[in-house]
Amino acid sequence: MKVLDLGCGARKVPGVFGVDAYPYPGVDLVHNLDAAPWPLADNEYDLIVIRHVIEHVADMVAFLREVHRVAKPGGLVEIVTPHYSNRSAYADPTHRRALSARVFDFFTGGEPRPMDRFAIARHWLFEHRFVLERLPDAPRFSLLRRRVTFSRIYRWLGLDWLARRHLDFYEFYLAWIFPARDIEVALRVDKG
């Protein structure tokens, strides 16, 4: 199994191919991940690990397009990034965006959500409605797993349970009161 660690930094796992913009010890390829195409072969990796990197890239769609290109069909992509309610999402000046757990719906087609009263009101208030469609060349993934992680005290209070079952409610109403730590997502590469 070939594994690619994007933005591996100084803590690259031995035996894994690591790419980073800085020449840390153990980095196999020094490359700016904003510069596409990456000097990596198509359909090469079974697993791509992206830990605390996606919030740093200039163009998330272009970045995931390259991830999609270098992954094997059916390959696994594991992403960890700070949740927008985490103060670290804003404390690091190199972060270009703070992300919601729903951001990956753009690439996976999302999951059905019940219509709420605000959606009904918008339907009647606006004559012209728009439908969000996937860009023609946007990479396609299937969502295997998505979760928001919390500190120990919030896990004891049951917030992880609540966020797993009612993600929209958590992000709309509770995230700024009980901030999350990270978003963990597992995607399956769809090249069909």
C-alpha positions as CSV (number, residue, x, y, z in Angstrom):
1,M,0.0,0.0,0.0
2,K,1.4,3.4,-1.1
3,V,0.8,6.2,1.3
4,L,1.3,9.9,0.7
5,D,1.6,12.4,3.5
6,L,0.9,16.0,2.3
7,G,2.4,18.7,4.4
8,C,4.2,16.1,6.5
9,G,6.5,18.5,8.3
10,A,9.3,17.2,10.5
11,R,7.1,14.3,11.9
12,K,6.9,12.2,8.7
13,V,6.1,8.5,9.4
14,P,8.9,6.2,8.2
15,G,8.0,4.4,5.0
16,V,5.5,7.0,3.9
17,F,6.2,9.4,1.0
18,G,6.2,12.9,2.5
19,V,5.7,16.2,0.7
20,D,6.3,19.6,2.4
21,A,7.1,23.1,1.3
22,Y,10.1,23.2,3.7
23,P,13.1,20.8,3.7
24,Y,12.6,19.2,7.1
25,P,14.6,16.1,7.8
26,G,12.9,13.1,6.2
27,V,10.8,15.0,3.7
28,D,10.9,13.1,0.4
29,L,9.8,15.9,-1.9
30,V,10.1,19.7,-1.2
31,H,7.2,21.3,-3.1
32,N,4.7,24.1,-2.6
33,L,1.3,22.4,-2.7
34,D,-0.2,25.6,-4.2
35,A,1.8,25.0,-7.3
36,A,-0.1,22.6,-9.5
37,P,0.4,20.2,-11.1
38,W,2.4,18.5,-8.4
39,P,5.5,16.5,-9.6
40,L,3.7,13.2,-8.7
41,A,2.3,10.5,-10.9
42,D,-1.4,10.0,-11.6
43,N,-3.3,7.2,-9.8
44,E,-0.3,6.4,-7.6
45,Y,-1.5,6.4,-3.9
46,D,-3.8,4.1,-2.0
47,L,-4.0,6.5,1.0
48,I,-3.4,10.2,1.2
49,V,-3.0,11.8,4.6
50,I,-3.7,15.6,5.0
51,R,-3.3,16.7,8.6
52,H,-3.6,20.4,9.4
53,V,-2.7,21.5,5.8
54,I,-5.9,22.2,3.9
55,E,-6.5,25.4,5.9
56,H,-3.2,26.7,4.6
57,V,-3.6,26.2,0.8
58,A,-4.5,29.1,-1.4
59,D,-7.2,27.3,-3.5
60,M,-8.9,24.3,-1.8
61,V,-10.6,23.2,-5.0
62,A,-7.3,23.1,-6.9
63,F,-5.6,21.3,-4.0
64,L,-8.3,18.6,-3.8
65,R,-8.2,18.3,-7.6
66,E,-4.5,17.4,-7.3
67,V,-5.2,15.0,-4.4
68,H,-7.9,13.3,-6.6
69,R,-5.4,13.1,-9.6
70,V,-2.6,11.4,-7.6
71,A,-4.9,9.0,-5.7
72,K,-5.8,5.6,-7.1
73,P,-9.4,5.0,-8.0
74,G,-11.1,4.0,-4.8
75,G,-8.2,5.4,-2.7
76,L,-8.7,6.8,0.7
77,V,-8.1,10.5,1.7
78,E,-8.0,11.3,5.4
79,I,-8.2,15.0,6.3
80,V,-7.8,16.7,9.7
81,T,-8.3,20.5,10.0
82,P,-9.3,22.9,12.8
83,H,-13.1,23.4,13.2
84,Y,-14.0,27.1,12.6
85,S,-15.0,27.4,16.3
86,N,-11.5,26.4,17.4
87,R,-9.5,29.5,18.4
88,S,-6.5,28.0,16.6
89,A,-8.4,28.4,13.3
90,Y,-7.9,32.1,13.7
91,A,-4.8,32.3,15.9
92,D,-2.4,31.1,13.2
93,P,-1.7,33.9,10.6
94,T,-0.8,31.3,8.0
95,H,-4.4,29.9,8.0
96,R,-6.2,31.2,4.9
97,R,-9.6,29.8,5.9
98,A,-11.6,28.4,8.8
99,L,-13.8,25.4,7.9
100,S,-17.1,24.0,8.7
101,A,-17.7,20.2,8.8
102,R,-20.1,20.8,5.9
103,V,-17.5,22.2,3.5
104,F,-16.8,18.7,2.1
105,D,-20.4,18.4,0.9
106,F,-19.3,20.4,-2.1
107,F,-17.1,17.6,-3.2
108,T,-19.2,14.7,-2.1
109,G,-22.8,15.8,-2.9
110,G,-23.6,16.1,0.8
111,E,-26.3,14.4,2.6
112,P,-30.0,15.1,2.5
113,R,-31.2,17.5,5.2
114,P,-34.8,18.1,6.2
115,M,-36.3,21.3,4.9
116,D,-36.5,23.9,7.7
117,R,-38.9,26.8,8.2
118,F,-36.2,29.2,6.9
119,A,-35.9,27.3,3.6
120,I,-39.7,27.4,3.2
121,A,-39.6,31.2,3.8
122,R,-36.8,31.7,1.3
123,H,-38.8,29.7,-1.2
124,W,-41.7,32.2,-0.9
125,L,-39.7,35.3,-0.6
126,F,-37.5,35.0,-3.6
127,E,-38.8,34.6,-7.1
128,H,-35.4,33.6,-8.5
129,R,-33.7,30.7,-6.8
130,F,-30.2,29.3,-7.5
131,V,-29.0,25.7,-7.3
132,L,-25.5,25.0,-6.2
133,E,-24.0,22.7,-8.7
134,R,-20.6,21.0,-8.6
135,L,-18.1,22.7,-10.9
136,P,-17.6,20.5,-14.0
137,D,-13.9,19.8,-13.2
138,A,-14.3,19.6,-9.4
139,P,-12.9,16.4,-8.0
140,R,-15.5,13.8,-6.9
141,F,-15.3,12.0,-3.6
142,S,-17.6,9.8,-1.5
143,L,-17.9,10.7,2.2
144,L,-17.0,7.7,4.3
145,R,-16.7,9.4,7.7
146,R,-17.1,12.9,9.1
147,R,-16.8,13.9,12.7
148,V,-16.1,16.9,14.8
149,T,-13.7,16.3,17.8
150,F,-13.9,18.0,21.2
151,S,-11.7,18.4,24.3
152,R,-12.2,15.8,27.1
153,I,-14.5,18.0,29.2
154,Y,-16.9,18.6,26.2
155,R,-16.8,14.8,25.4
156,W,-17.8,14.2,29.0
157,L,-20.7,16.6,28.6
158,G,-21.9,14.6,25.5
159,L,-21.2,17.3,22.8
160,D,-19.5,14.8,20.5
161,W,-22.6,12.6,20.7
162,L,-24.8,15.7,19.9
163,A,-22.6,16.9,17.1
164,R,-22.5,13.5,15.4
165,R,-26.3,13.2,15.4
166,H,-27.2,16.8,14.9
167,L,-24.3,18.5,13.1
168,D,-26.2,21.4,11.7
169,F,-27.8,22.2,15.1
170,Y,-24.4,22.1,16.7
171,E,-22.7,24.4,14.1
172,F,-25.6,26.9,14.0
173,Y,-26.4,27.2,17.6
174,L,-23.7,25.7,19.9
175,A,-20.3,26.0,18.2
176,W,-19.4,29.4,19.6
177,I,-20.5,28.4,23.1
178,F,-18.9,25.0,23.1
179,P,-16.1,25.2,20.6
180,A,-14.9,22.0,18.8
181,R,-11.3,21.1,18.2
182,D,-11.0,19.5,14.8
183,I,-12.9,18.2,11.8
184,E,-11.9,14.6,10.8
185,V,-13.0,13.5,7.4
186,A,-12.4,10.3,5.4
187,L,-13.2,10.5,1.7
188,R,-13.2,7.7,-1.0
189,V,-11.8,8.8,-4.4
190,D,-14.5,8.5,-7.1
191,K,-13.0,8.4,-10.6
192,G,-16.1,6.9,-12.3
